[in-house]
Amino acid sequence: MLAYKPSELAASALYLSSKLCFSKEPWSNRMASITTLQEKTLRKCAKDIYELVLLRNIDDTNKLRAVFNKFSSAKYGGVSTKI
């Protein structure tokens, strides 16, 4: 995480939350113009945040593993694996 500027971390967190909420436009042109950050530059940081916060907290002994597995199935649209 030290590889990213604080502004990139904040913007990527916002982008990630929009993606996880299935926003039609997770990073609008207005957001890009305000922050001067494009969606493609936020993707890697957002993926790193996702892996750090969500995936690393899920191990085989954790109750979250069952929830993650359940919602990664096709029946639920694989929502736990979306980013």
Stockholm file with secondary structure:
# STOCKHOLM 1.0

chainA/1-83         MLAYKPSELAASALYLSSKLCFSKEPWSNRMASITTLQEKTLRKCAKDIYELVLLRNIDDTNKLRAVFNKFSSAKYGGVSTKI
#=GR chainA/1-83 SS CTTSCHHHHHHHHHHHHHHHTTCSSSSCHHHHHHHCCCHHHHHHHHHHHHIIIIITTCCTTSHHHHHHHHHHSGGGTTGGGCC
#=GC SS_cons        CTTSCHHHHHHHHHHHHHHHTTCSSSSCHHHHHHHCCCHHHHHHHHHHHHIIIIITTCCTTSHHHHHHHHHHSGGGTTGGGCC
//
